[in-house]
Amino acid sequence: MAKLSRIRAVATFILVLSAATPQMAAVASPKPIVVCTTTMIADLARNLAAGRFEVKGIMRPGEDPHLYDPKPLDAITTDDIEAFRDARKAAGRSAVTVNHDLKLLRKMFNWGIRKGYVERTPFKIGTEPAITLEKEIPRSRRFETEEDEQRLLNAANPQLRAVIIAILDTACRPGEILSLQWRDVNLGRRELTVQAVKSKTRTARMIPISSRLAAVLEMRRLDPAGKPFPPEAYPFGNAVGERSTSVRTAWENARDEAGLPGFQLRDLRHEAGSRFDEAGVSINYVSKLLGHADLTTTTRYLNINRRGLHRAMQQLEDHRTENLAQTLHTPSEDAQDVVREPEQTPASKSKPV
């Protein structure tokens, strides 16, 4: 178990620790510790590095706290992972959440194998994958009418209103907008840059700034004293340019006031991607704006709503009308092929011999 003492912590999982030395055993008996914040992970890492504790097992907090009842990491089996997955599903967790948990566990075991801390992963039997991810149903929530957006903007406070416009006009993730700094904004060239360290895919990308968003940024350019914010300040932060890690409360209040129950902040990104697609933008460029690594992911964001479907039907009707008009005004080929015989006059009729 000495090597297991160096296994890194995974957020929101319970690590079962035991004392690494007889001296520590006198003051700390084996017990589960919930690791759910970065501070706790840092504290745990320091204790592990100092050799004060060993990681004896791992389990998930929730309805079944004994799912991995102290069990060495190298003893966790495929059946344990399947039981964990079933327990999460039974608890009502969405397919996206269950898959996220499974991916975290899978990465942890793969990391342990690369480091030599464990020899196998329960996610494979031999070379074949043993655990399948749940089928995810992509969200298709969009604004039903053009008035929905305006009601939402009217209900939002100034900061949230700026965040909503930024997401709708850039298709960025909410976290990317909130972590944007003035050093990443170039109003002269009408561009902003999502830095790689702040992107989910760890890839930097440039996003053009729309006229509407440019006006919002110009209004937020100065601090309360009337001076331009420094490069390290946050355009979509609070009034003094400090970073806001979340706008959840403001969002839920505005959403409810606008009469959009169940609408999520991340749905604005889906709305933005679909708008670019409906405007005729190439899917390759839409994918770059969204910051996706492949086009398959992009298609999940291109939700065609009721208005888009009606426009598609109208295009079909217009096409039929155009074809019908061409048919009525174009002479048929058969008619053009007919050569009329000249009529014979009495004088031209042949006389009997």
C-alpha positions as a Markdown table, in Angstrom:
| # | Residue | x | y | z |
|---|---|---|---|---|
| 1 | Met | 0.0 | 0.0 | 0.0 |
| 2 | Ala | 3.0 | 2.3 | 0.1 |
| 3 | Lys | 2.6 | 3.3 | -3.5 |
| 4 | Leu | -1.1 | 4.0 | -3.1 |
| 5 | Ser | -0.2 | 6.7 | -0.6 |
| 6 | Arg | 0.8 | 8.8 | -3.6 |
| 7 | Ile | -2.4 | 8.4 | -5.6 |
| 8 | Arg | -3.9 | 11.8 | -6.3 |
| 9 | Ala | -7.3 | 12.8 | -5.0 |
| 10 | Val | -10.4 | 13.2 | -7.3 |
| 11 | Ala | -12.8 | 16.0 | -6.4 |
| 12 | Thr | -16.2 | 15.0 | -4.8 |
| 13 | Phe | -15.0 | 11.4 | -4.0 |
| 14 | Ile | -14.5 | 10.0 | -0.6 |
| 15 | Leu | -11.0 | 8.8 | 0.2 |
| 16 | Val | -10.6 | 6.2 | 2.9 |
| 17 | Leu | -7.4 | 7.0 | 4.8 |
| 18 | Ser | -5.5 | 5.2 | 7.4 |
| 19 | Ala | -2.4 | 6.2 | 9.4 |
| 20 | Ala | 0.8 | 5.6 | 7.6 |
| 21 | Thr | 2.9 | 5.3 | 10.7 |
| 22 | Pro | 2.4 | 3.9 | 14.2 |
| 23 | Gln | 2.8 | 7.4 | 15.6 |
| 24 | Met | 0.0 | 8.7 | 13.4 |
| 25 | Ala | -2.2 | 5.7 | 14.2 |
| 26 | Ala | -2.3 | 6.8 | 17.8 |
| 27 | Val | -4.1 | 10.0 | 16.8 |
| 28 | Ala | -5.9 | 9.0 | 13.6 |
| 29 | Ser | -7.9 | 5.9 | 13.0 |
| 30 | Pro | -9.0 | 4.8 | 9.5 |
| 31 | Lys | -12.0 | 6.9 | 8.4 |
| 32 | Pro | -13.6 | 8.3 | 5.2 |
| 33 | Ile | -12.9 | 11.9 | 4.3 |
| 34 | Val | -15.1 | 13.7 | 1.8 |
| 35 | Val | -13.0 | 15.6 | -0.7 |
| 36 | Cys | -15.2 | 18.2 | -2.3 |
| 37 | Thr | -13.2 | 21.5 | -2.5 |
| 38 | Thr | -9.8 | 22.5 | -4.0 |
| 39 | Thr | -8.6 | 23.5 | -0.5 |
| 40 | Met | -9.4 | 20.1 | 0.9 |
| 41 | Ile | -7.6 | 18.5 | -2.0 |
| 42 | Ala | -4.5 | 20.7 | -1.4 |
| 43 | Asp | -4.5 | 19.9 | 2.3 |
| 44 | Leu | -4.9 | 16.2 | 1.6 |
| 45 | Ala | -2.0 | 16.3 | -0.9 |
| 46 | Arg | 0.2 | 17.9 | 1.7 |
| 47 | Asn | -0.6 | 15.2 | 4.2 |
| 48 | Leu | 0.0 | 12.5 | 1.7 |
| 49 | Ala | 3.3 | 14.0 | 0.6 |
| 50 | Ala | 4.4 | 14.3 | 4.2 |
| 51 | Gly | 3.6 | 10.6 | 4.7 |
| 52 | Arg | 1.0 | 11.1 | 7.4 |
| 53 | Phe | -1.7 | 9.1 | 5.7 |
| 54 | Glu | -2.2 | 6.3 | 3.2 |
| 55 | Val | -5.1 | 6.1 | 0.7 |
| 56 | Lys | -6.8 | 2.8 | 1.5 |
| 57 | Gly | -9.8 | 3.0 | -0.8 |
| 58 | Ile | -12.2 | 5.2 | -2.6 |
| 59 | Met | -16.0 | 5.5 | -2.5 |
| 60 | Arg | -18.7 | 8.0 | -3.7 |
| 61 | Pro | -20.7 | 10.1 | -1.2 |
| 62 | Gly | -24.5 | 9.5 | -1.6 |
| 63 | Glu | -27.2 | 7.0 | -0.8 |
| 64 | Asp | -24.8 | 4.0 | -0.5 |
| 65 | Pro | -21.8 | 5.1 | 1.6 |
| 66 | His | -20.5 | 1.5 | 1.7 |
| 67 | Leu | -20.3 | 1.0 | -2.1 |
| 68 | Tyr | -16.5 | 0.9 | -1.8 |
| 69 | Asp | -16.5 | 0.1 | 1.9 |
| 70 | Pro | -12.8 | 0.4 | 2.6 |
| 71 | Lys | -11.3 | -1.5 | -0.4 |
| 72 | Pro | -7.8 | -1.1 | -1.8 |
| 73 | Leu | -7.8 | 0.6 | -5.1 |
| 74 | Asp | -6.2 | -2.3 | -6.9 |
| 75 | Ala | -9.0 | -4.6 | -5.6 |
| 76 | Ile | -11.8 | -2.6 | -7.2 |
| 77 | Thr | -13.5 | -4.7 | -9.9 |
| 78 | Thr | -15.6 | -4.1 | -13.0 |
| 79 | Asp | -18.6 | -5.3 | -10.9 |
| 80 | Asp | -17.9 | -2.5 | -8.4 |
| 81 | Ile | -17.9 | 0.1 | -11.2 |
| 82 | Glu | -21.1 | -1.2 | -12.6 |
| 83 | Ala | -22.7 | -1.2 | -9.1 |
| 84 | Phe | -21.5 | 2.4 | -8.7 |
| 85 | Arg | -23.1 | 3.3 | -12.1 |
| 86 | Asp | -26.4 | 1.6 | -11.2 |
| 87 | Ala | -26.5 | 3.4 | -7.8 |
| 88 | Arg | -26.0 | 6.8 | -9.4 |
| 89 | Lys | -28.8 | 6.0 | -12.0 |
| 90 | Ala | -31.1 | 4.8 | -9.2 |
| 91 | Ala | -30.5 | 8.1 | -7.3 |
| 92 | Gly | -31.9 | 10.0 | -10.3 |
| 93 | Arg | -28.7 | 11.3 | -11.7 |
| 94 | Ser | -28.7 | 12.3 | -15.4 |
| 95 | Ala | -26.8 | 10.4 | -18.0 |
| 96 | Val | -24.5 | 13.3 | -18.4 |
| 97 | Thr | -23.7 | 13.3 | -14.6 |
| 98 | Val | -23.2 | 9.5 | -14.5 |
| 99 | Asn | -20.9 | 9.6 | -17.5 |
| 100 | His | -18.9 | 12.5 | -16.0 |
| 101 | Asp | -18.4 | 10.4 | -12.8 |
| 102 | Leu | -17.3 | 7.3 | -14.8 |
| 103 | Lys | -14.9 | 9.4 | -16.9 |
| 104 | Leu | -13.3 | 10.8 | -13.7 |
| 105 | Leu | -12.8 | 7.3 | -12.3 |
| 106 | Arg | -11.5 | 6.0 | -15.6 |
| 107 | Lys | -8.9 | 8.8 | -15.9 |
| 108 | Met | -7.9 | 8.2 | -12.3 |
| 109 | Phe | -7.1 | 4.5 | -12.9 |
| 110 | Asn | -5.3 | 5.3 | -16.2 |
| 111 | Trp | -3.2 | 7.9 | -14.4 |
| 112 | Gly | -2.4 | 5.3 | -11.7 |
| 113 | Ile | -1.3 | 2.8 | -14.3 |
| 114 | Arg | 1.0 | 5.3 | -16.0 |
| 115 | Lys | 2.6 | 6.2 | -12.7 |
| 116 | Gly | 2.9 | 2.6 | -11.7 |
| 117 | Tyr | 0.6 | 2.9 | -8.6 |
| 118 | Val | -1.8 | 0.3 | -9.9 |
| 119 | Glu | -1.4 | -2.5 | -12.4 |
| 120 | Arg | -4.9 | -2.7 | -13.9 |
| 121 | Thr | -8.0 | -0.8 | -14.5 |
| 122 | Pro | -11.5 | -2.2 | -13.8 |
| 123 | Phe | -12.7 | -0.4 | -16.9 |
| 124 | Lys | -11.1 | -3.0 | -19.1 |
| 125 | Ile | -11.0 | -6.8 | -19.3 |
| 126 | Gly | -7.8 | -7.5 | -21.1 |
| 127 | Thr | -7.7 | -5.0 | -24.0 |
| 128 | Glu | -11.5 | -4.8 | -24.4 |
| 129 | Pro | -13.6 | -2.0 | -22.8 |
| 130 | Ala | -15.7 | -3.4 | -20.0 |
| 131 | Ile | -17.8 | -0.3 | -19.0 |
| 132 | Thr | -20.0 | 1.5 | -21.5 |
| 133 | Leu | -21.1 | 5.1 | -21.0 |
| 134 | Glu | -24.8 | 6.0 | -20.8 |
| 135 | Lys | -26.5 | 7.3 | -23.9 |
| 136 | Glu | -26.8 | 11.1 | -23.5 |
| 137 | Ile | -29.9 | 12.9 | -24.7 |
| 138 | Pro | -28.8 | 16.4 | -25.8 |
| 139 | Arg | -30.7 | 19.4 | -24.5 |
| 140 | Ser | -32.8 | 21.0 | -27.2 |
| 141 | Arg | -34.1 | 24.0 | -25.1 |
| 142 | Arg | -34.2 | 27.2 | -27.1 |
| 143 | Phe | -36.1 | 30.5 | -27.1 |
| 144 | Glu | -39.6 | 29.8 | -28.4 |
| 145 | Thr | -40.2 | 33.3 | -29.6 |
| 146 | Glu | -38.1 | 36.4 | -30.3 |
| 147 | Glu | -39.7 | 38.0 | -27.3 |
| 148 | Asp | -38.2 | 35.5 | -24.9 |
| 149 | Glu | -34.7 | 37.0 | -25.3 |
| 150 | Gln | -35.9 | 40.5 | -24.7 |
| 151 | Arg | -37.9 | 39.5 | -21.6 |
| 152 | Leu | -34.8 | 37.8 | -20.2 |
| 153 | Leu | -32.6 | 40.8 | -20.9 |
| 154 | Asn | -35.2 | 43.2 | -19.3 |
| 155 | Ala | -35.3 | 41.0 | -16.1 |
| 156 | Ala | -31.5 | 40.7 | -15.8 |
| 157 | Asn | -29.3 | 43.0 | -13.7 |
| 158 | Pro | -26.5 | 44.9 | -15.6 |
| 159 | Gln | -23.9 | 42.3 | -15.0 |
| 160 | Leu | -26.1 | 39.4 | -16.0 |
| 161 | Arg | -27.4 | 41.3 | -19.0 |
| 162 | Ala | -23.8 | 41.7 | -20.3 |
| 163 | Val | -23.1 | 38.0 | -19.7 |
| 164 | Ile | -26.2 | 36.9 | -21.6 |
| 165 | Ile | -25.4 | 39.1 | -24.6 |
| 166 | Ala | -21.8 | 37.9 | -24.5 |
| 167 | Ile | -22.8 | 34.2 | -24.6 |
| 168 | Leu | -25.4 | 34.7 | -27.3 |
| 169 | Asp | -23.1 | 36.7 | -29.6 |
| 170 | Thr | -19.9 | 34.6 | -29.1 |
| 171 | Ala | -21.3 | 31.0 | -28.3 |
| 172 | Cys | -18.7 | 30.9 | -25.5 |
| 173 | Arg | -19.1 | 28.8 | -22.4 |
| 174 | Pro | -20.3 | 30.7 | -19.3 |
| 175 | Gly | -17.1 | 30.0 | -17.5 |
| 176 | Glu | -15.1 | 31.3 | -20.4 |
| 177 | Ile | -17.0 | 34.6 | -20.4 |
| 178 | Leu | -16.7 | 35.1 | -16.6 |
| 179 | Ser | -12.9 | 34.3 | -16.7 |
| 180 | Leu | -12.3 | 36.7 | -19.6 |
| 181 | Gln | -9.9 | 39.6 | -18.7 |
| 182 | Trp | -9.4 | 42.9 | -20.4 |
| 183 | Arg | -6.0 | 41.8 | -21.7 |
| 184 | Asp | -8.0 | 39.3 | -23.8 |
| 185 | Val | -10.1 | 41.9 | -25.4 |
| 186 | Asn | -9.1 | 44.0 | -28.4 |
| 187 | Leu | -11.8 | 46.5 | -29.1 |
| 188 | Gly | -9.8 | 48.1 | -31.9 |
| 189 | Arg | -9.7 | 44.9 | -33.9 |
| 190 | Arg | -13.1 | 43.8 | -32.5 |
| 191 | Glu | -11.7 | 40.5 | -31.3 |
| 192 | Leu | -11.5 | 38.6 | -28.0 |
| 193 | Thr | -9.3 | 35.6 | -27.2 |
| 194 | Val | -10.3 | 32.6 | -25.0 |
| 195 | Gln | -7.0 | 31.6 | -23.6 |
| 196 | Ala | -6.1 | 27.9 | -23.7 |
| 197 | Val | -5.8 | 27.6 | -19.9 |
| 198 | Lys | -9.4 | 28.9 | -19.6 |
| 199 | Ser | -10.8 | 26.7 | -22.3 |
| 200 | Lys | -12.4 | 23.3 | -21.7 |
| 201 | Thr | -10.4 | 21.8 | -24.6 |
| 202 | Arg | -7.2 | 23.6 | -23.6 |
| 203 | Thr | -7.1 | 25.2 | -27.0 |
| 204 | Ala | -7.0 | 29.0 | -27.5 |
| 205 | Arg | -9.4 | 30.5 | -30.0 |
| 206 | Met | -10.2 | 34.0 | -31.3 |
| 207 | Ile | -13.8 | 35.2 | -31.4 |
| 208 | Pro | -15.0 | 38.2 | -33.4 |
| 209 | Ile | -16.9 | 40.9 | -31.3 |
| 210 | Ser | -20.4 | 41.8 | -32.6 |
| 211 | Ser | -21.6 | 45.4 | -32.7 |
| 212 | Arg | -24.0 | 44.7 | -29.8 |
| 213 | Leu | -21.3 | 43.1 | -27.7 |
| 214 | Ala | -18.8 | 45.9 | -28.5 |
| 215 | Ala | -21.3 | 48.4 | -27.2 |
| 216 | Val | -21.6 | 46.4 | -24.0 |
| 217 | Leu | -17.9 | 46.3 | -23.5 |
| 218 | Glu | -17.5 | 50.0 | -24.1 |
| 219 | Met | -20.0 | 50.7 | -21.4 |
| 220 | Arg | -18.1 | 48.4 | -18.9 |
| 221 | Arg | -14.7 | 49.7 | -19.9 |
| 222 | Leu | -14.4 | 52.3 | -17.1 |
| 223 | Asp | -14.2 | 51.7 | -13.3 |
| 224 | Pro | -16.3 | 53.6 | -10.8 |
| 225 | Ala | -13.7 | 56.4 | -10.8 |
| 226 | Gly | -14.0 | 56.8 | -14.5 |
| 227 | Lys | -10.6 | 55.3 | -15.3 |
| 228 | Pro | -10.1 | 52.4 | -17.7 |
| 229 | Phe | -9.8 | 49.0 | -16.0 |
| 230 | Pro | -6.3 | 47.5 | -15.9 |
| 231 | Pro | -5.5 | 44.4 | -18.1 |
| 232 | Glu | -6.0 | 42.0 | -15.2 |
| 233 | Ala | -9.6 | 43.1 | -14.5 |
| 234 | Tyr | -12.6 | 41.2 | -15.6 |
| 235 | Pro | -15.0 | 42.7 | -18.1 |
| 236 | Phe | -17.9 | 40.6 | -16.9 |
| 237 | Gly | -17.0 | 40.7 | -13.2 |
| 238 | Asn | -18.5 | 42.9 | -10.5 |
| 239 | Ala | -18.6 | 46.7 | -10.5 |
| 240 | Val | -14.9 | 47.0 | -9.5 |
| 241 | Gly | -13.7 | 44.5 | -12.1 |
| 242 | Glu | -13.3 | 41.6 | -9.7 |
| 243 | Arg | -14.0 | 38.1 | -11.0 |
| 244 | Ser | -17.4 | 36.6 | -10.5 |
| 245 | Thr | -17.2 | 32.8 | -10.3 |
| 246 | Ser | -21.0 | 32.4 | -10.7 |
| 247 | Val | -24.1 | 34.3 | -11.6 |
| 248 | Arg | -26.5 | 31.5 | -10.7 |
| 249 | Thr | -28.7 | 33.4 | -8.3 |
| 250 | Ala | -29.1 | 36.4 | -10.6 |
| 251 | Trp | -29.8 | 34.0 | -13.5 |
| 252 | Glu | -32.5 | 32.0 | -11.7 |
| 253 | Asn | -34.2 | 35.2 | -10.6 |
| 254 | Ala | -34.2 | 36.7 | -14.1 |
| 255 | Arg | -35.2 | 33.5 | -15.7 |
| 256 | Asp | -38.2 | 33.0 | -13.5 |
| 257 | Glu | -39.3 | 36.7 | -13.9 |
| 258 | Ala | -39.0 | 36.3 | -17.7 |
| 259 | Gly | -41.3 | 33.2 | -17.5 |
| 260 | Leu | -38.7 | 30.7 | -18.7 |
| 261 | Pro | -38.8 | 27.9 | -16.2 |
| 262 | Gly | -36.1 | 25.2 | -16.6 |
| 263 | Phe | -34.1 | 27.4 | -19.0 |
| 264 | Gln | -30.4 | 27.0 | -18.1 |
| 265 | Leu | -27.6 | 29.5 | -18.6 |
| 266 | Arg | -25.7 | 27.0 | -20.7 |
| 267 | Asp | -28.8 | 26.8 | -23.0 |
| 268 | Leu | -27.8 | 30.2 | -24.3 |
| 269 | Arg | -24.7 | 28.6 | -25.8 |
| 270 | His | -26.8 | 26.1 | -27.6 |
| 271 | Glu | -29.0 | 29.0 | -28.8 |
| 272 | Ala | -26.0 | 30.9 | -30.1 |
| 273 | Gly | -24.5 | 27.9 | -32.0 |
| 274 | Ser | -27.9 | 27.2 | -33.6 |
| 275 | Arg | -28.3 | 30.8 | -34.6 |
| 276 | Phe | -24.9 | 30.8 | -36.4 |
| 277 | Asp | -26.0 | 27.6 | -38.2 |
| 278 | Glu | -29.4 | 29.0 | -39.2 |
| 279 | Ala | -27.6 | 32.1 | -40.6 |
| 280 | Gly | -25.8 | 29.9 | -43.0 |
| 281 | Val | -22.4 | 29.9 | -41.3 |
| 282 | Ser | -20.3 | 26.8 | -42.3 |
| 283 | Ile | -20.4 | 24.1 | -39.7 |
| 284 | Asn | -16.6 | 24.2 | -39.6 |
| 285 | Tyr | -16.6 | 27.8 | -38.5 |
| 286 | Val | -19.5 | 27.2 | -36.0 |
| 287 | Ser | -17.3 | 24.4 | -34.5 |
| 288 | Lys | -14.4 | 26.8 | -34.2 |
| 289 | Leu | -16.6 | 29.4 | -32.5 |
| 290 | Leu | -17.9 | 26.8 | -30.0 |
| 291 | Gly | -14.4 | 25.6 | -29.3 |
| 292 | His | -15.1 | 22.0 | -30.2 |
| 293 | Ala | -12.4 | 19.4 | -31.0 |
| 294 | Asp | -14.6 | 17.7 | -33.6 |
| 295 | Leu | -17.7 | 18.2 | -35.7 |
| 296 | Thr | -19.6 | 15.4 | -34.0 |
| 297 | Thr | -19.8 | 17.5 | -30.8 |
| 298 | Thr | -20.9 | 20.5 | -32.7 |
| 299 | Thr | -23.9 | 18.8 | -34.2 |
| 300 | Arg | -25.3 | 18.4 | -30.6 |
| 301 | Tyr | -25.5 | 22.2 | -30.3 |
| 302 | Leu | -27.1 | 22.9 | -33.7 |
| 303 | Asn | -30.7 | 22.6 | -32.4 |
| 304 | Ile | -33.3 | 23.4 | -35.1 |
| 305 | Asn | -36.3 | 24.9 | -33.3 |
| 306 | Arg | -39.9 | 25.3 | -34.4 |
| 307 | Arg | -39.2 | 28.5 | -36.3 |
| 308 | Gly | -36.3 | 26.9 | -38.2 |
| 309 | Leu | -38.5 | 23.9 | -39.2 |
| 310 | His | -41.2 | 26.3 | -40.5 |
| 311 | Arg | -38.6 | 28.1 | -42.5 |
| 312 | Ala | -37.5 | 24.8 | -44.0 |
| 313 | Met | -41.1 | 24.0 | -45.0 |
| 314 | Gln | -41.5 | 27.5 | -46.5 |
| 315 | Gln | -38.4 | 26.9 | -48.6 |
| 316 | Leu | -39.9 | 23.6 | -49.9 |
| 317 | Glu | -43.2 | 25.4 | -50.8 |
| 318 | Asp | -41.3 | 28.2 | -52.6 |
| 319 | His | -39.3 | 25.6 | -54.5 |
| 320 | Arg | -42.5 | 23.8 | -55.6 |
| 321 | Thr | -44.1 | 27.1 | -56.7 |
| 322 | Glu | -41.0 | 28.0 | -58.7 |
| 323 | Asn | -40.9 | 24.7 | -60.5 |
| 324 | Leu | -44.6 | 24.9 | -61.3 |
| 325 | Ala | -44.2 | 28.3 | -62.7 |
| 326 | Gln | -41.3 | 27.2 | -64.9 |
| 327 | Thr | -43.3 | 24.2 | -66.1 |
| 328 | Leu | -46.3 | 26.4 | -67.2 |
| 329 | His | -44.1 | 28.9 | -69.0 |
| 330 | Thr | -41.7 | 26.5 | -70.8 |
| 331 | Pro | -42.9 | 25.0 | -74.1 |
| 332 | Ser | -42.8 | 21.2 | -74.1 |
| 333 | Glu | -40.2 | 19.3 | -76.1 |
| 334 | Asp | -42.9 | 17.3 | -77.8 |
| 335 | Ala | -44.5 | 20.5 | -79.1 |
| 336 | Gln | -41.2 | 21.8 | -80.4 |
| 337 | Asp | -40.6 | 18.5 | -82.3 |
| 338 | Val | -43.8 | 18.7 | -84.3 |
| 339 | Val | -43.2 | 20.0 | -87.9 |
| 340 | Arg | -46.5 | 21.2 | -89.5 |
| 341 | Glu | -47.1 | 20.2 | -93.1 |
| 342 | Pro | -47.8 | 23.2 | -95.3 |
| 343 | Glu | -51.4 | 23.4 | -96.4 |
| 344 | Gln | -51.9 | 22.7 | -100.2 |
| 345 | Thr | -53.8 | 25.3 | -102.3 |
| 346 | Pro | -56.2 | 24.3 | -105.0 |
| 347 | Ala | -53.6 | 25.2 | -107.6 |
| 348 | Ser | -51.0 | 23.1 | -106.0 |
| 349 | Lys | -53.1 | 20.0 | -106.0 |
| 350 | Ser | -52.0 | 17.4 | -108.5 |
| 351 | Lys | -54.2 | 16.7 | -111.5 |
| 352 | Pro | -55.3 | 13.2 | -112.3 |
| 353 | Val | -53.4 | 11.6 | -115.2 |
